[in-house]
Amino acid sequence: MKQRLHQYAYHMIGLLFILIGLIPEKRADRLARAISAFWYRIDKRHRNVALTNLTHAFGEEKSAEEIDTLARDTFYHTVLTLFEMGQSTHWAKETVKDRFRYYGMHHAYKAHAKGKGVLFVMAHMGNWEFLAPAIVASGLQPAAVYRPLDFAPMDAYIKDMREKFGCRMYPTKRAIEGILHELGQGNVVGLLVDQNATKRRQGVFVDFFGRKASAHKGIAQLALTTGVPVVSFFVVRENGKFRAEFGPEIPVVNTGDLEADLVTNTQNFNRVIERIVRRFPAQWFWVHRRWKTRPLDEVDG
């Protein structure tokens, strides 16, 4: 019975996305603006999280009105992602590359030519659900790590959407074996590393927008132990298109002091993320409590 309900919910979710994808793009954009405005008005908790985060990040350089506008735009970009996911259900594989404007592709190819695979620093920017198809369409073979959703039918559907263009997905709790296998095959592995590391053993504190943030150190550990090159990759909206941008290889510092090197490299990766967020501030996921986990000296104080 439970399995049948799971399958029913899965197919209903799929049908919903297919129907959403039939809405013309201009109308979908208007609907996204209307829905996001309503969401912003009624969801006090997430509105306050976004406003607090944006104030921490830009309070000294932007007015309260500008920060409010950024927060509203953040809600809009989040809702728009759902409409775009629906549109992607109607994409043919041979046309996927045409959906993106690529920048810095030579950085990824140069790193890949080293023959060790590549680790991609990624973030919840723009439409992060299009990271996988954009990489596949670039000619590279990707895998990615993801945190399973609590609602199993939605988790299964989103995983299938991410894999349908050729990206293999590994859940966080069982990811390391899959990551090492993919790198051993010379493939690229993407990790979304811009959210709060709740468990202290999984993170280190770095500076992010001038404030200490608990950042996942896993990609630094992988880079240090495997020698695999690290490149950033983001997909953002720009002038009605998707900008798929590969950054230059990020040098990995290896002094032999593991704890210090984990902090240094994690800091460097987060600087890259901060730079892209500053360029496209409305397109980052500000409703997440990025600075939730605090250093022990702050907690004790």
C-alpha positions, 0 to 999 in steps of 0.5 A: 500500500505504501509503495503504491501511494509513493508511486501515485504521488511520484506520477502526480508530481511528474504530471504537475511539472509537465503541465507547468512546462506547458505554460508559455515562458512570458506567462510563466514569468508573470505567474512567478512574479505574482506567486513570489510576491504573495509568498513574500507577503505571507511567509514572515519566517523566510522573509525575515531570514532573507532580510536578515541575511541581506542586511548582514551582507549588504547593510553598509552599502545598500539602503533598506529599500534596496535590500527589500527589493533584493529579498523580493527578487530572491523569492521570485528567482526561487519560484521561477526555478520551479517553472523552468524545471517544468519547461525542462521536462519538454527539452530534447537532449540534442537541444540542451546545449542551446539553452546555455551560453558557456563562459570559461569552458577552457578552464574545465577542459584544462583541469580535466586534461590532467586526467584525475577528474575534476571537483566542481565548487557549486552553489544554490545560484540562479537555477542550480537544477540546471547545473547537471544538464549544462555540464553534460551538454558541455561534453563532460561526464558529471556526477553530483552529491545531493541531500535527499528530500524528506518527502520520498516521492518528491526526492525520487522525482527530483533525482530522476530529473537530475539524472535524465540528461546523464548525471549520476547522483549520490546521496550525501550519506553514501557519497564518498565511494561513488565520488572516488569511483567517478574521479577514478574514471576521470569524470567530474563531480559537483558539490553544492557547498554554499550552505550551513554545515550544521554538524561541527565535524563536517565544517570549518569556520570561514569568512563569508560576507564579513561574518564567520560561517560554518562551511562544509570542508568535504571538498577541501578534504577530497582535493587534498587527499586525491590531488584532483583539481578544483574548478567553480561552476555556476548557472545564472540567469542573464539577459533572458538566457542561462549563463553557464560559467566555469571559473579558473582552477582554484589552487589547492594549498597543501602545506602538510598541516591538514587542519590549517589547509582545510580552513585555507582551502575552504575559505578560498572556495567560499571566496569564489562563491561570494564573488558570484553572489556579489555579481548576481545577488538576487539569484542566491538562496538567501532564505537559507540560514547560512550563518546559523551555526556559530563558533563555540566562543560566541555560543559560550559568550 
